[in-house]
Amino acid sequence: MSAREEFDAWAADGRDRGMEERHWHTAKHVLGRMPVESGERILDLGTGSGYAARALADAADARACGLDGSPEMVRNARSYAEDPRVEFLVGDFGALPFADSSFDHAFSMEAFYYAASPHETLKDLRRVLRSGATFSCAVNYYEENTASHEWQDSIEIPMTRWSMDEYRAAFDEAGFHVAAQDTIPDREIEIPPSDEFPTEGFESREAMVERYRTLGTLLTVGVVP
């Protein structure tokens, strides 16, 4: 199954809204750290339901473009938005359909690791971002987060699992300066009480708590020189 087919099926099942609910807890902190100014143009890579693009337009009075490889995801995202500052397009992560220096910032939440050629995606992002622009890349599927390693077993399309050091090296190779890299713990998710453990997918309660409260979402921020 191709990535387009996989996520078209997710959109048809309404899973785009579920993704929004799960990711918002940490995504909002990433969005809040982006140095977006009024009128700037933002690329939301792997937009899904378009929640981040809508939030950026509302909070920062920015013009946001949500790109996704799934036509059904884009169809849903358009139906959720009525803001003229927000647009949604179908496009390939490896060949972004934009001119050089088209955007002031880029954001991606839980989507970058689906890129067929992540190094090429970073290079193309570098191309479409102006000098001084930032790329905020947030993922939960990464090497240090061992609780996420089994996620590949439940999805048919290949996923890239890099370590924190590999993310830094790839950003550097693509021409970004890594301005920040850290993890954003999820303080809001409800963790079941100990008497309800075991919880599926975790070997111990301590591992579950570490996953949400300590490891959290890996954020790598690159700046275009």
VMD Tcl script that draws the C-alpha trace (Angstrom):
set ca {
  {0.00 0.00 0.00}
  {1.29 3.47 -0.88}
  {1.40 6.36 1.58}
  {-1.40 8.05 -0.37}
  {-3.62 4.97 -0.12}
  {-2.84 4.53 3.58}
  {-3.73 8.07 4.55}
  {-6.67 8.33 2.19}
  {-8.11 5.41 4.15}
  {-7.34 7.15 7.45}
  {-9.12 10.29 6.27}
  {-12.14 8.32 5.10}
  {-12.37 6.70 8.55}
  {-12.16 10.07 10.33}
  {-8.76 9.28 11.81}
  {-7.48 12.71 10.81}
  {-9.47 14.23 13.67}
  {-8.12 11.60 16.04}
  {-4.56 12.48 15.05}
  {-5.31 16.11 15.83}
  {-6.59 15.24 19.32}
  {-3.57 13.08 20.13}
  {-0.91 15.46 18.83}
  {-2.28 18.79 20.03}
  {-1.00 18.30 23.59}
  {2.60 18.76 22.45}
  {2.10 20.39 19.04}
  {0.75 23.55 20.65}
  {4.02 24.01 22.54}
  {6.02 23.65 19.31}
  {3.78 26.15 17.53}
  {4.07 28.56 20.44}
  {7.85 28.57 20.15}
  {7.90 29.41 16.44}
  {9.00 33.03 15.81}
  {6.12 33.79 13.45}
  {5.19 37.39 12.72}
  {2.03 38.82 11.21}
  {1.74 38.29 7.47}
  {4.48 35.70 7.20}
  {3.94 32.58 5.10}
  {4.17 29.19 6.83}
  {4.39 25.69 5.34}
  {2.73 22.89 7.31}
  {4.29 19.70 5.97}
  {2.03 16.67 6.39}
  {-0.89 18.82 7.44}
  {-3.44 16.05 8.04}
  {-6.62 17.74 9.28}
  {-4.93 21.14 8.96}
  {-5.13 21.94 12.68}
  {-1.64 23.46 12.84}
  {-2.17 25.64 9.79}
  {-5.43 26.93 11.24}
  {-3.81 27.57 14.63}
  {-0.90 29.52 13.11}
  {-3.25 31.70 11.10}
  {-5.37 32.43 14.17}
  {-2.59 33.01 16.68}
  {-0.03 34.83 14.54}
  {-2.13 36.32 11.75}
  {0.02 34.31 9.35}
  {-0.67 32.88 5.93}
  {-0.45 29.11 6.19}
  {-0.21 26.47 3.49}
  {-0.89 22.88 4.51}
  {0.67 20.25 2.23}
  {-0.24 16.57 2.36}
  {0.32 13.60 0.08}
  {-3.22 12.34 0.65}
  {-5.98 13.92 -1.45}
  {-8.58 12.80 1.07}
  {-6.69 14.41 3.95}
  {-6.54 17.65 1.98}
  {-10.23 17.38 1.10}
  {-11.08 17.04 4.80}
  {-8.73 19.86 5.83}
  {-10.38 22.23 3.36}
  {-13.80 21.35 4.75}
  {-12.67 22.26 8.30}
  {-11.25 25.69 7.37}
  {-13.06 28.87 6.37}
  {-10.11 31.23 6.80}
  {-8.81 32.87 3.59}
  {-5.34 32.98 5.15}
  {-5.20 29.15 5.03}
  {-4.85 26.96 1.94}
  {-4.33 23.24 1.46}
  {-2.55 21.46 -1.37}
  {-1.76 17.89 -2.40}
  {1.96 17.43 -2.93}
  {4.95 15.13 -2.64}
  {7.40 15.56 0.23}
  {10.30 14.90 -2.11}
  {9.40 17.52 -4.72}
  {7.71 20.45 -3.01}
  {5.54 22.39 -5.51}
  {6.84 25.81 -4.53}
  {9.35 28.34 -5.83}
  {12.65 29.01 -4.07}
  {12.42 31.10 -0.88}
  {8.62 30.91 -0.80}
  {8.17 30.54 2.97}
  {9.22 32.28 6.17}
  {8.89 29.17 8.35}
  {7.97 25.49 8.11}
  {6.43 23.09 10.61}
  {5.87 19.34 10.62}
  {4.26 17.21 13.33}
  {4.33 13.42 13.19}
  {4.78 13.37 9.42}
  {8.43 13.83 8.49}
  {9.33 10.18 9.03}
  {6.90 9.17 6.28}
  {9.04 10.92 3.64}
  {10.30 8.37 1.10}
  {13.67 10.16 0.96}
  {14.02 12.25 4.14}
  {17.39 13.69 3.15}
  {15.91 14.93 -0.13}
  {12.91 16.36 1.72}
  {15.22 18.37 3.97}
  {17.14 19.67 0.96}
  {13.92 20.71 -0.75}
  {12.69 22.39 2.42}
  {15.96 24.30 2.53}
  {15.25 25.43 -1.04}
  {11.72 26.74 -0.42}
  {12.64 28.56 2.81}
  {14.12 32.06 2.74}
  {17.30 33.05 4.55}
  {16.59 33.30 8.28}
  {13.60 30.95 8.07}
  {13.07 28.12 10.54}
  {11.93 24.51 10.21}
  {10.38 23.00 13.36}
  {10.30 19.22 13.00}
  {8.40 17.34 15.72}
  {8.27 13.54 15.91}
  {7.35 10.89 18.45}
  {8.87 8.06 16.40}
  {12.60 8.30 17.05}
  {15.39 6.02 18.25}
  {15.58 7.13 21.88}
  {11.83 6.62 22.30}
  {11.92 2.83 22.47}
  {8.18 2.66 23.18}
  {7.58 3.89 19.63}
  {9.68 1.29 17.86}
  {6.80 -1.13 17.36}
  {4.72 1.46 15.48}
  {6.22 0.33 12.17}
  {4.56 -3.05 12.71}
  {1.10 -1.49 12.50}
  {1.56 0.50 9.30}
  {2.45 -0.79 5.84}
  {4.48 2.16 4.55}
  {8.16 2.49 5.57}
  {9.00 4.91 8.39}
  {12.38 6.50 9.07}
  {13.53 6.13 12.68}
  {16.45 8.43 13.36}
  {18.22 9.19 16.62}
  {18.57 12.72 17.93}
  {22.14 12.83 16.60}
  {21.00 11.59 13.19}
  {18.42 14.36 12.99}
  {21.08 16.94 13.77}
  {23.45 15.48 11.18}
  {20.77 15.34 8.49}
  {19.71 18.95 9.12}
  {23.34 20.03 8.94}
  {23.93 18.10 5.72}
  {20.89 19.76 4.12}
  {22.22 23.23 4.90}
  {20.34 24.07 8.11}
  {21.90 25.36 11.29}
  {20.42 23.39 14.20}
  {19.33 26.13 16.58}
  {17.61 23.87 19.12}
  {16.85 20.26 19.86}
  {14.97 18.97 22.85}
  {12.02 16.86 23.91}
  {8.58 18.15 24.87}
  {6.91 15.94 27.48}
  {3.17 15.39 27.38}
  {1.95 16.66 30.75}
  {-1.74 16.56 29.85}
  {-2.37 13.00 28.74}
  {-4.17 10.93 31.37}
  {-2.04 8.04 32.56}
  {-4.12 5.24 34.13}
  {-3.64 4.60 37.86}
  {-1.27 1.81 38.84}
  {-4.07 -0.59 39.75}
  {-5.25 -0.51 36.11}
  {-1.86 -1.52 34.75}
  {-0.80 -3.41 32.58}
  {-1.40 -1.10 29.65}
  {-1.03 -2.49 26.15}
  {2.26 -1.63 24.46}
  {4.34 -1.05 27.59}
  {6.40 -3.57 29.54}
  {6.05 -1.63 32.77}
  {4.21 1.32 34.20}
  {7.53 3.10 34.56}
  {8.12 2.73 30.82}
  {4.70 4.23 30.10}
  {5.30 7.21 32.38}
  {8.74 7.78 30.84}
  {7.24 7.71 27.33}
  {4.81 10.54 28.04}
  {6.38 12.49 30.89}
  {10.08 12.31 30.00}
  {10.75 11.34 26.39}
  {7.74 12.99 24.80}
  {8.00 14.60 21.38}
  {11.42 15.20 19.83}
  {11.72 18.71 18.41}
  {14.56 19.69 16.08}
  {14.65 23.31 14.93}
  {16.71 24.22 11.89}
  {17.48 27.75 10.68}
  {18.39 28.67 7.12}
  {21.65 30.68 7.13}
}
mol new
graphics top color blue
foreach p $ca { graphics top sphere $p radius 0.5 }
foreach p [lrange $ca 0 end-1] q [lrange $ca 1 end] { graphics top cylinder $p $q radius 0.2 }
display resetview
